[in-house]
């Protein structure tokens, strides 16, 4: 019987990036829906802090929707690696 080794490279989702033509407007709508404090305006859009995670609303550089995910690297030496999967940037932090 074949066996496989299993390891954990990621132990948490730290944040996501949502691309939209109106970052502050969409962030404010989500804050209302979620019943949380309104967004913080940032240099590149807007930021919501939700359940100890950051949701960044940014202007699209191509497509709209989920464009990035920040993942906590369980092995600190892996932090800084970036890979693209299905047009979404996965960043180990």
N, C-alpha and C positions, 0 to 999 in steps of 0.2 A: 504494500500500500504506500502510495506517495505521501510525503509529508511536506509541508511548506512552513517556512519561517515567517513569523509575523512581527512587525515592529510598528511603532507609532512615531510618525514624523511630526504630526500636528496634534496638539492637545486642546485647542480652543479656536473659535472664530473671534477675531478681535474687532473687525469692522468690515464694511462693504462700501462700494462706490456705486452710486446710481446716476447714470447720465440722463439729463433732461434739459430741454431748452430753457426752462425757468426753474432753476434749482431752489431758490428761496420760496417760491410759490408752492412747489410740490412738497418741500420739507415742512412748511407751515400746515399744509393739508394733513400730512402724516402725523404731525404733532397733535393736531386736533383729534384725529381718529384714534390715536393711541392714548390720548389724555395725558400727554407729557408736556413739559416746558417747551416753549417755541424754539425754533432753530437759532443757532449762532451764525451770523454772517461771517463767511471766511473769504480769503483772497480769491479762491477758485469756485465759490458757490455758497453752500450752507451745510451746517453740521447739526445732527441730532444725536444726543446721547440717549441710548435706549438699552436698558438692562445691562449696564456696564459695557456696552459696545458702542462704537461710533458708526453712524450711517452718514456718509458723505454724499451730498447731492452736488453734482458737478455738471458743467456744460459738456455736451457731447463733442468728442473729437472724431466721430464717425457714427457709430450706432448709438442708440438709446437703450436704456434699461440697465440691468446688472452688468457692470464692466470691470469690476475689481473686487477681490476678496482678500482681506488681510488675515493670515492664519498664524497663530502662535507656534513657533517651532519648538518642539519638545527638546531637541538637541540644539543648544544655543549656537553652535558652530554652523548650523544650517540657515540661521537668520540671514536675510539679504538675498536669498535665492528667489528668482521669479520665473514662473512658467506660465504659458498661455494655454488655456484649454477651452475650446468652444468659444473663441473670441472673448474670453474673460481672463483677465490677468490675476493669477494667484501669487500673492507675495508672502513669503515667510518672514515674520518679524519676531 
